[in-house]
Amino acid sequence: GPRGHPIFVTENGTGDGSSWANATSLKVALNMALPTDEIWVAAGTYMPTDDDDRTASFQLKDRISLYGGFAGTETAREERNWNLNKTILSGNIGDANIAEDNSYRVVSAVGTIVNPITTETIFDGFIVERGYADFNSNNHHRGGGMYLSFASPMIRNVWFRDNFASGFGGAVYYLNSSSSVFANVIFTNNRSNSDGGAVNVNSGVSFVNCLWYNNYSDNWGGAIRGSSSGSSIVNSIFWNNRAAISSNNVSNLTATYSILEGGYSGTGNINENPLFIDAAAFDFRLQSDSPALESGNIDAIPQW
């Protein structure tokens, strides 16, 4: 579409992306997008390939803002409701009933030292599910949901669920990370055979108002494993995560003003049941007597 307005995407879009009526596909939109462009993606399920190419993934580009959660009629971004209009990026290619033929990674953000993907890159309003990273070559055994290298996108209002890695980071793997922010992100039912059932990060990544529930590592860090203390977690909840060797929730990261089952050292941390309304049905709203209410650090919330 022409510059100055979004590129519009729908599940079966075959147009030029210039309007909802002429929407294009997500792959075409990502290919045509130029720096500062926004891509608006309507509710539906999107896969990175139409065939059985497990190496295909949705590739984020620097300074592109990717927004899901649209009904497909909006004229302003503020009108979208990503909670209602579920925009799913799925690795469940091939046989829908088999995980072993799924995409190795659903989303990729790969920059270089010279041309990193910067924090002006936004990924907001998606469900990322069913990546299956089990190929021990070119890091295709790490980060089943999202793989990042020399990339610092802002990741907001995203749910990573049911992703797997035979290596590190069932849902998210970070290599050469710097200053990415995850805000209002949920991780459920992700697992890895190595460190970081849901997330494995280097330094410099921050997690704000995030939730890890029912993730599993066969090694260290059922929810998240860091490689240094340079990554931080604040105003977040860790519950019902498990690790076979050590650290059911957090391994080697700083956490403050968070609820961590079993406890974790750090200012403002709580070891009490957060009292979700119905976690089994993935309703993570808090009951009126939840210890999480009014116990976060309001100064830690980003301005945006």
C-alpha positions as CSV (number, residue, x, y, z in Angstrom):
1,G,0.0,0.0,0.0
2,P,1.0,3.7,-0.4
3,R,3.1,5.1,2.4
4,G,1.4,7.0,5.2
5,H,-1.3,4.5,6.1
6,P,-1.1,0.9,7.4
7,I,-0.7,-2.2,5.3
8,F,-3.9,-4.2,5.9
9,V,-3.7,-8.0,6.3
10,T,-6.5,-10.6,6.5
11,E,-6.3,-14.4,6.7
12,N,-7.1,-14.9,3.0
13,G,-5.9,-11.5,1.7
14,T,-4.7,-11.4,-1.9
15,G,-4.9,-7.6,-2.6
16,D,-2.3,-4.9,-2.4
17,G,-2.8,-4.2,1.3
18,S,-4.2,-0.7,0.7
19,S,-7.4,-1.2,2.7
20,W,-9.3,-3.9,4.5
21,A,-11.2,-4.6,1.3
22,N,-7.9,-5.0,-0.5
23,A,-6.0,-6.7,2.3
24,T,-2.9,-8.8,1.5
25,S,-1.3,-11.8,3.2
26,L,1.0,-11.4,6.2
27,K,4.0,-12.7,4.3
28,V,3.5,-10.2,1.4
29,A,3.0,-7.4,3.9
30,L,6.2,-8.2,5.7
31,N,8.1,-8.3,2.4
32,M,6.8,-5.0,1.1
33,A,7.0,-3.1,4.4
34,L,9.5,-0.3,4.7
35,P,10.9,1.4,7.8
36,T,8.2,3.2,9.9
37,D,5.4,1.3,8.2
38,E,2.6,-0.3,10.3
39,I,1.0,-3.6,9.5
40,W,-2.5,-4.2,10.8
41,V,-3.4,-7.9,11.0
42,A,-7.0,-9.0,11.4
43,A,-8.1,-11.9,13.6
44,G,-7.4,-15.4,12.2
45,T,-4.8,-18.0,12.1
46,Y,-1.6,-17.4,10.0
47,M,1.1,-19.9,9.2
48,P,4.6,-19.0,8.0
49,T,4.3,-21.3,4.9
50,D,1.7,-22.9,2.8
51,D,3.8,-26.0,2.4
52,D,5.8,-28.3,4.7
53,D,8.9,-26.1,4.9
54,R,9.8,-26.3,8.6
55,T,12.5,-23.6,8.3
56,A,9.9,-20.9,7.2
57,S,9.1,-18.3,9.8
58,F,7.5,-14.8,10.0
59,Q,10.5,-12.5,9.8
60,L,10.4,-9.2,11.7
61,K,12.1,-6.2,10.1
62,D,13.7,-3.2,11.7
63,R,11.4,-0.3,12.4
64,I,8.3,-2.1,11.2
65,S,5.3,-2.1,13.7
66,L,3.2,-5.2,13.5
67,Y,-0.2,-5.0,15.2
68,G,-2.6,-7.9,15.6
69,G,-6.1,-7.9,17.1
70,F,-8.2,-6.2,14.5
71,A,-11.8,-7.2,13.5
72,G,-11.0,-5.9,10.0
73,T,-13.1,-2.8,10.0
74,E,-11.1,-0.4,12.2
75,T,-9.9,3.0,10.9
76,A,-7.8,3.8,14.0
77,R,-5.4,1.5,15.9
78,E,-7.0,2.5,19.2
79,E,-10.2,0.8,18.0
80,R,-8.7,-2.7,18.0
81,N,-9.4,-5.3,20.7
82,W,-6.7,-7.9,20.6
83,N,-8.3,-9.8,23.5
84,L,-11.5,-10.3,21.5
85,N,-10.0,-10.6,18.0
86,K,-7.5,-13.3,18.4
87,T,-4.7,-13.1,15.8
88,I,-2.8,-16.3,15.9
89,L,0.6,-17.0,14.4
90,S,0.8,-20.8,14.3
91,G,3.7,-23.2,13.6
92,N,1.2,-26.0,13.1
93,I,2.0,-26.7,9.4
94,G,1.8,-30.1,7.9
95,D,-0.4,-32.6,9.8
96,A,-2.5,-30.6,12.3
97,N,-2.5,-33.5,14.7
98,I,1.3,-33.9,14.8
99,A,3.8,-31.5,16.5
100,E,6.9,-33.1,15.0
101,D,6.3,-31.6,11.5
102,N,5.6,-28.1,12.8
103,S,7.7,-25.0,12.0
104,Y,11.0,-24.9,13.9
105,R,10.3,-21.3,14.9
106,V,7.2,-19.3,14.3
107,V,8.7,-15.8,14.4
108,S,12.2,-14.6,13.8
109,A,14.0,-11.3,14.4
110,V,17.5,-11.6,13.1
111,G,19.8,-8.5,12.7
112,T,23.5,-8.1,12.6
113,I,26.0,-6.2,14.7
114,V,26.1,-3.5,12.0
115,N,22.3,-3.5,11.4
116,P,20.5,-4.6,14.5
117,I,16.8,-4.7,14.8
118,T,16.1,-1.8,17.1
119,T,13.5,-0.9,19.7
120,E,11.6,1.0,17.1
121,T,10.4,-2.4,16.0
122,I,7.0,-3.4,17.5
123,F,5.3,-6.7,17.8
124,D,1.9,-6.2,19.5
125,G,-1.3,-8.1,19.9
126,F,-0.6,-11.7,18.8
127,I,-0.8,-15.3,20.0
128,V,2.3,-17.3,19.0
129,E,1.9,-21.0,19.2
130,R,3.0,-24.5,18.3
131,G,6.6,-23.9,17.2
132,Y,8.6,-27.1,17.4
133,A,12.3,-26.4,17.5
134,D,14.0,-29.8,17.3
135,F,16.6,-29.6,14.6
136,N,20.1,-29.4,16.0
137,S,21.5,-27.2,13.2
138,N,21.6,-23.4,12.7
139,N,20.0,-23.0,16.1
140,H,16.7,-24.5,14.9
141,H,16.5,-26.3,18.2
142,R,16.1,-23.1,20.2
143,G,13.2,-20.7,20.5
144,G,10.2,-22.5,19.1
145,G,7.9,-19.5,19.3
146,M,10.4,-16.6,18.6
147,Y,14.1,-16.6,17.8
148,L,16.0,-13.3,18.2
149,S,19.6,-12.4,17.4
150,F,20.9,-8.8,17.4
151,A,17.3,-7.8,17.8
152,S,15.6,-5.6,20.4
153,P,11.9,-5.4,19.4
154,M,9.2,-4.2,21.8
155,I,7.0,-7.2,22.4
156,R,3.6,-6.2,23.9
157,N,0.2,-7.9,24.5
158,V,1.4,-11.3,23.2
159,W,0.6,-14.8,24.4
160,F,3.2,-17.5,23.8
161,R,1.6,-20.9,24.2
162,D,2.4,-24.6,23.4
163,N,5.8,-24.0,22.0
164,F,8.7,-26.5,22.3
165,A,12.5,-26.5,21.9
166,S,14.8,-29.5,22.2
167,G,17.5,-27.0,23.1
168,F,17.2,-23.7,25.0
169,G,14.0,-21.5,25.3
170,G,10.8,-23.4,24.5
171,A,9.0,-20.2,23.5
172,V,11.7,-17.5,23.2
173,Y,15.4,-17.7,22.6
174,Y,17.7,-14.7,22.7
175,L,21.1,-14.6,21.2
176,N,23.2,-11.4,21.2
177,S,20.3,-9.6,22.9
178,S,20.5,-6.0,24.0
179,S,17.5,-3.9,25.1
180,S,14.3,-5.7,24.2
181,V,11.2,-5.1,26.4
182,F,8.4,-7.7,27.0
183,A,5.3,-6.0,28.5
184,N,1.9,-7.6,29.2
185,V,3.1,-11.0,27.8
186,I,1.8,-14.4,28.8
187,F,3.7,-17.6,28.6
188,T,1.8,-20.9,29.0
189,N,2.5,-24.6,28.3
190,N,5.9,-24.0,26.8
191,R,8.6,-26.5,27.3
192,S,12.3,-27.2,26.5
193,N,14.6,-30.1,27.0
194,S,17.3,-27.7,28.1
195,D,17.4,-24.4,30.0
196,G,14.4,-22.1,30.0
197,G,11.1,-23.9,29.6
198,A,9.6,-20.7,28.2
199,V,12.4,-18.2,27.8
200,N,16.2,-18.3,27.5
201,V,17.9,-14.8,27.4
202,N,21.3,-13.2,27.3
203,S,21.6,-9.8,29.1
204,G,19.7,-6.6,28.7
205,V,16.1,-7.9,28.3
206,S,13.4,-6.6,30.6
207,F,10.0,-8.2,31.4
208,V,7.3,-5.9,32.8
209,N,3.8,-7.1,33.8
210,C,4.3,-10.6,32.4
211,L,3.0,-14.0,33.4
212,W,4.5,-17.5,33.3
213,Y,2.2,-20.4,34.0
214,N,2.6,-24.1,33.5
215,N,5.9,-24.0,31.6
216,Y,8.5,-26.8,32.0
217,S,12.2,-27.3,31.5
218,D,14.0,-30.6,31.6
219,N,17.0,-28.8,33.0
220,W,17.3,-25.3,34.6
221,G,14.7,-22.5,34.8
222,G,11.2,-23.9,34.3
223,A,9.9,-20.4,33.3
224,I,13.0,-18.4,32.3
225,R,16.8,-18.8,32.4
226,G,19.3,-15.9,32.0
227,S,23.0,-16.0,31.3
228,S,23.8,-13.1,33.5
229,S,22.0,-10.8,36.0
230,G,21.7,-8.2,33.2
231,S,18.0,-9.0,32.5
232,S,15.2,-7.9,34.8
233,I,11.7,-8.9,35.7
234,V,9.2,-6.6,37.5
235,N,5.5,-6.7,38.3
236,S,5.2,-10.3,37.0
237,I,3.8,-13.6,38.2
238,F,5.3,-17.1,38.1
239,W,3.1,-19.9,39.0
240,N,2.9,-23.7,38.4
241,N,6.2,-23.8,36.5
242,R,8.6,-26.7,36.9
243,A,12.2,-27.6,36.1
244,A,13.6,-31.1,36.4
245,I,17.0,-30.0,37.7
246,S,16.8,-26.6,39.4
247,S,14.8,-23.3,39.6
248,N,11.2,-24.0,38.8
249,N,10.6,-20.3,37.9
250,V,13.6,-18.0,37.5
251,S,17.3,-18.9,37.1
252,N,20.0,-16.2,37.0
253,L,17.8,-13.1,36.5
254,T,16.9,-10.1,38.8
255,A,13.2,-10.1,39.8
256,T,11.4,-7.4,41.9
257,Y,7.8,-6.7,42.9
258,S,6.7,-10.1,41.5
259,I,4.9,-13.2,42.7
260,L,7.1,-16.3,42.5
261,E,5.9,-19.6,43.7
262,G,8.4,-21.0,46.2
263,G,9.9,-17.5,46.7
264,Y,12.8,-15.6,45.1
265,S,15.1,-13.0,46.6
266,G,14.4,-9.4,45.5
267,T,12.7,-6.3,46.6
268,G,8.9,-6.6,46.8
269,N,8.7,-10.3,45.8
270,I,5.8,-12.3,47.2
271,N,5.4,-16.1,47.7
272,E,1.6,-16.3,47.8
273,N,-1.0,-17.8,45.5
274,P,-2.0,-15.0,43.0
275,L,-5.6,-16.2,43.1
276,F,-6.4,-16.2,39.4
277,I,-10.1,-16.4,38.5
278,D,-9.6,-19.6,36.5
279,A,-6.1,-20.5,35.5
280,A,-7.2,-23.9,34.1
281,A,-9.2,-22.0,31.5
282,F,-6.4,-19.5,31.0
283,D,-8.4,-16.7,32.7
284,F,-5.6,-15.0,34.5
285,R,-7.6,-12.0,35.8
286,L,-7.1,-11.6,39.5
287,Q,-9.7,-12.3,42.2
288,S,-10.6,-9.3,44.3
289,D,-8.5,-10.6,47.3
290,S,-5.4,-11.4,45.2
291,P,-2.1,-10.5,46.9
292,A,-0.9,-9.2,43.5
293,L,-3.3,-6.3,43.6
294,E,-1.6,-3.0,44.4
295,S,1.7,-4.7,45.2
296,G,3.6,-3.9,42.0
297,N,6.0,-1.0,41.4
298,I,4.2,1.7,39.5
299,D,7.4,3.5,38.7
300,A,8.6,0.5,36.7
301,I,5.8,0.7,34.2
302,P,7.1,2.1,30.9
303,Q,5.7,5.5,29.9
304,W,3.9,4.1,26.9
